[in-house]
Amino acid sequence: MDAPQFEFDFKGNGDPSASSGGLESWRDQRRRQLELTARRFGLPLGHRVEVSLLCGLTFRGLLHLHEPGLFLPSRNESQSALFEVDRVPFAFAEVVSCIALD
């Protein structure tokens, strides 16, 4: 006999009164995970930085988390941790240096 198909809980944690949906809960959880990753790697989120990437590009601006899509590029957090400076997204694995300017 086939296993039963379960429902996705789009309301979040089975609580119908939850104000945010399951997708928003997932995004919040992912954002917190990336913030911890940034701290562990020593990236100054919310500060003006100069970031140099492996491809030779250098950006200056505020360092933020890049809003994740529904599908993550890799399970490796250094590959899937996406950041951005002035709306230019990049993975942590691409960073050669990141210097706080403020």
Backbone hydrogen bonds, N-H to C=O, Kabsch-Sander energy under -0.5 kcal/mol:
donor,donor_aa,acceptor,acceptor_aa,energy
6,F,4,P,-0.5
10,F,8,F,-1.3
12,G,9,D,-0.8
15,D,12,G,-1.8
18,A,15,D,-2.0
22,G,10,F,-4.6
25,S,21,G,-2.2
26,W,22,G,-2.4
27,R,23,L,-2.5
28,D,24,E,-2.4
29,Q,25,S,-2.4
30,R,26,W,-2.6
31,R,27,R,-2.7
32,R,28,D,-2.4
33,Q,29,Q,-2.1
34,L,30,R,-2.5
35,E,31,R,-2.3
36,L,32,R,-2.1
37,T,33,Q,-2.2
38,A,34,L,-2.9
39,R,35,E,-2.2
40,R,36,L,-2.4
41,F,37,T,-2.2
42,G,38,A,-0.7
42,G,39,R,-0.8
43,L,38,A,-2.9
45,L,43,L,-1.7
46,G,63,L,-3.7
47,H,44,P,-1.7
49,V,61,G,-3.0
50,E,99,I,-2.1
51,V,59,F,-2.7
52,S,97,S,-2.5
53,L,57,L,-2.8
54,L,94,E,-2.5
56,G,53,L,-2.1
59,F,51,V,-2.7
61,G,49,V,-1.9
63,L,47,H,-2.2
64,H,62,L,-0.6
64,H,84,E,-2.6
66,H,82,L,-2.3
79,Q,76,N,-1.3
80,S,76,N,-2.5
81,A,77,E,-1.8
82,L,80,S,-1.0
83,F,90,F,-3.0
84,E,64,H,-2.5
85,V,88,V,-1.5
86,D,62,L,-0.7
88,V,85,V,-1.5
90,F,83,F,-2.4
92,F,81,A,-1.8
93,A,78,S,-2.1
94,E,91,A,-1.7
95,V,92,F,-1.8
96,V,52,S,-3.4
97,S,52,S,-1.5
99,I,50,E,-2.4
101,L,48,R,-3.4
102,D,48,R,-0.8
